[in-house]
Amino acid sequence: MLVSLGILGLVLALAIGGSLWYLTQRWAGNIDRVADVFESLDEEVRPAPATPAQGGGEPITFLLVGSDTREEAEEGIAPGGRSDAIMLARFSADREHAQLVSIPRDSWVEIPGRGLNKINASYAFGGPSLLIQTVEQLTQVRIDHYVAIDFEGLIQVTDELGGVDVVVAETTTNEDFTFAEGANHLDGEQVRAYLAQRKNLPGGDFDRVKRQQQYLKAMFSKLFSADTFTNPGRLDSALRTVTDAVVIDDTLGNADLLQMAYSLRGLTPANVEFFTAPVLGTGMEGAASVVYLDATTGERMWEYLRNDSLAGNADEFSDESLPDVPR
């Protein structure tokens, strides 16, 4: 989603004065909307909007939620009322950098009006609006827009791009596929098994988060490559599939989306950084296995995100307990 907007911006830059209406309908118009996500939120308790940067412009923040099926993504709700992936995506004020922060789905947090529970339970309690409230309360980062991602739909892009490359720290097996230590070239079916694996990962859900991040980066890097960008048919097909795999809130109209995409035309995969919310450890709450977030280190991360300086302080959040690549 992040880099696809940058690609779309490049395409729009080439199309200005040409068939802009056609592109609006074909790509931006291909994205479905979920209604009234922000309607019920109390402005008095929400974090303040981002402060404009010195050179003008404001950072913009998306809440990305991963869903396994298109039908439920269209409702803005993940399967079973819960989500496999929760991420904050932040575009810097200069639109040349982005940070994506994963929040483990089992994070034990305070859900407004519901008490302590896993963060992804907020879906079941109140849908996207309550999840937004929960994440804003946790981070004090104001969320500007909401995106539901159908991972199954994104996986279809993999084959259209000729597969993607990932690096695995330790050999693992899931379903009928073995992912060998080192570099692996994966097609769509292999990616599906790679992202679905939950058992036999030494890092548990943390490895799964890293796999999600790694796949998104690999897929969008391939989408951004010269081989794709210079092949109009492949680019059109890939962008149609990507836009069909996401649903956004209805406050971002087609014209707004294209204007933002154009502003991101300088964003490249090299300028997108991935983080995970700092964690103290895991434990049990009743019969549920949960993740305990590190409130002190987390507040430092959220403060950097709020003031648009997380990229410059990334080294503070390297997790030496987990490998740089997933297992």
N, C-alpha and C positions, 0 to 999 in steps of 0.2 A: 504493500500500500504506500509506504513512504517513498520508495524510489520510483514506483510506477507513476506517481504524481510528477516527479522530476522528469521522467521520460515523456509523459503527456505534455509537460510544459515545453520541452524541446520541440515536440511535434507541433504544438500550437505556435511556437515561434516561427517555424517554417511555413505555417499555414495562414498567418495573418495576411489579410487582404485577399485570401482565397476562399476555400470552402469551410469557413469557420462554423457556419450553421450546421453543415453536414457532420463535422467532428463533434459538435455539441450533442447532437442527437445520437450519433453512433456510439460514442464512448461515455461521456458524462450522462447522457440520457439512458444509458443501459444500466445505470446504478439505481437500485430500489431504495426507498426511504422508509424509515420507521418513525411513526408520528408521536409527537407530544412527549419526547424523552425528557425535556427540560421544563415542561409546563408546570409540574407540581413542585419543583424545587423552591425552597424558601431562600430568597436572595439575602435575607438578613443574616443567615448562618453560613452562606457559601463563602469560600475564599474570594478575596478581591481579584478583579481582572489583572492580568499581567501589566506591568508598567512599561510604557513605550521606551524603546532603547534610545540612547543619546543621538544616534544617527537617524532616528525615525523608524517606524515599524514596531510591531509587537510580536513576541513569541506566540505560538499557537499550540494548544495541547489537545490531543485526541485520546480517548479511551478506546483501545482495541480489545475486542473480546472474541476469542476463537470458538467457533461452533463446528460440529461435525456434519451437519446437514443443511442444505439450502433452505428447506421448508422452515426450519426453526430459526435460521439466521434471518429470514425475511420478517419474522416476528420480533427480532432483536433478542431472542431468548435461546440459550444453548440447550442441548438435549437434557431432558430431565430437570430443566430449570436451573442447571448449573453449567459452568464453563470449564473447558480444559486449558484455556490460556487467557490471562488478563495482563494487559500491557499498557503503559503510558507512553505515548509517542509525542515527543516535543520537537517542533521546528523552531530553530533560533530566529531571532528578530531579523537577521540578515538573510534568512532563507537559504543559507549555504551549509548548514550543519543540522543534524538531527540526532536525538538520543531516544532510545527505546528501552524502557525499564520494565522487566517482567516482575509481576507480583505472584508468588506461588499460590496456586489455587486453594491450598489447604491452610493458608495463613490464618492464624487465630486472631481475630480483630473484633472491635466493637462495631456492631451493625446498628445504625440509628433506629431506636424504637424496638429493637429485638435482642439486645444484649450481645454477649460474646458468642461467636460462632465462626465457622470457616468463611472466608471472604466470598467464596463462590456460592454460598447458601443465600446470599442477598438476592440473587436472581429468583430463587424459589419464593422468597418472601415478598419481593416487590419489583421484579423485572429490572430493566436497564436503569430506571430512575433511581432505585434504591442502591444499585451497585455504584452509580455515579456519586451519590451521597456518601456511601461508605468509603470510596477511594478518596474523595475530597476531604472527608473528615480525617482519614489516616495521614494524608500527605500535605494537606493545606495547599495543594496545587489546584487551581481552578481548571476544570475541564470545559473546553470550548465546543468539542464535537464528539460524537459517539459513532463507532464503526463496529459492526458485527462481521467477522471474517468467516467464510465457509472454507475451512482447510481442505475439504474434499474437492471444492471447486478449484482452489489454487493448485492442488496436486495435478489436475488436468493440464495445467500450463507446463508442467515438467516435461511431459512427452512432446509437446509442441515445440519446446526449446531444445529437444535432443538430449534431455537428462541434465542432472546437476552434479557437481562434485562436492563431497563432504569429507572431512577428516575425522576418524574415530580413534579415541585413545586406547581402547581395549576391545578385542574381538567379542562380539555379542551375536546372538541368534534370536530371531523372532519370526514366527510363522515358518515359511519355507526359505527364509533368506538369512544369510550370514553376512554380517558387516565386519570386515577384517580390520585389524589395527592398521592405521594409516589411511591413505587416500582411497576413496570409493566413488565410483561413478554410478549414480542411481537413476533408474527410470521411475515412472509414476508408481507402479506397483511396489517397487522397493521402498520408495519414499513413504508410501502409505504404511508399510510395516515398520519402517524406521521411526516414524512419528507416533505410531500407536503403541509401541512397546512400553510397558509399565513395569513388568517383572524382570528380575535378574539384571537390573542396572545398579551398580554399586552405589551411585549417588541418588537412587530413587527418583523422585519427581524433579530434583534439581538437575539431573542429567537430561530428563525429558524437556525441561525448560530450555536447556542449552541446545538440545536438538531442534526445538522449534525456532530458536533464534538463528541457529546455523543454517537451517533450511531456508528461512526467509531471506537471509543475506545472500546465500548461494543462488537462489532462484531469481532474485531481483538483479544480482550481478550479471547473470546470464541474460536476463531480459534487457539489460542496459548495454550488452556487448555489441561490438560493431557488426557481428554476424547477424544479429537480430535487427538492429536499427537500420541496416542498409537493405533489408529484405522487407519491402512494404507489406507483402502478403502475410509473412510470419508475424511481423509487428502488429498488424491489424488483428489477426487471429488471437494473439497472446493478450493484447489489451482488451479485446472483447471478452475473453475468458476471465481475466482478472477483474474487470468491472462487473461481470456477472456474479463474481464470488464475494462481493462485498455489499453491505447495506449500510447506509449512513443516516444520521438523524435529518429530519426534514427542515432544519434551520439553515442547511447548506444547499442552496439551489444550484442548478446546473451552471448558471453564469458565475456564481460565487466560486464554485468548485473549479471551473476553468481558469478564473482569475488567479486563484491560489496556485493552481498547477503551473500557470505561466510564471508566477513569482518564484517557483521552485525549480526552474529550468537549469540552474547551476548546481543542484544537489546531485551528488554521485554516491555510489555505495561506499567509497572510501571515507566519506564524511558522515556516515551513519554509524553510531556507536551503540553497543548493546550492554545493558547492565541488568543485574537482578537485585531486588530489594534486599538489603542486608538481613541476614538470618542469624539468630542465636543458636538454634538447634530444633530438634523435633521431639515430640512427646505424645502423650495420650490425654484426651479429654473425654472421659467416659469410654465408650467403645471406639471413638474416632481417633485416627492418627492425624496429628496436626503439626503445623510449622509455626514456631515462635519467631516473630520478627525482632530484630535488634532496634529498639526504639531510639537509642542514642545515636548510633551510626546512621540509622535511617533518617533521622531528622536532619543530619548534616547533608545527606544526599538530596532530600526534598528541598532544603534551603537552596542548595546549588541549582536545582532544577527551577525553583521559583525565580531566582535572579539571573537565569540564563547563563550560568557558569559551570554547569556539570562537566562539559567537555574538557574544560581546562583543569579540572580536579579529578579526572577519571582514575588516576593512580591510587587514590585513597580507597578505592572500592574493589581492588583486586582480591579475589577469594583464593588464598593459597591452599585451602582444604579441598578444592575441586580442580580438576584439570582445565586448561584453557579450552579444550575440545571435549565434547561429550563422550560417554562410554556406552 
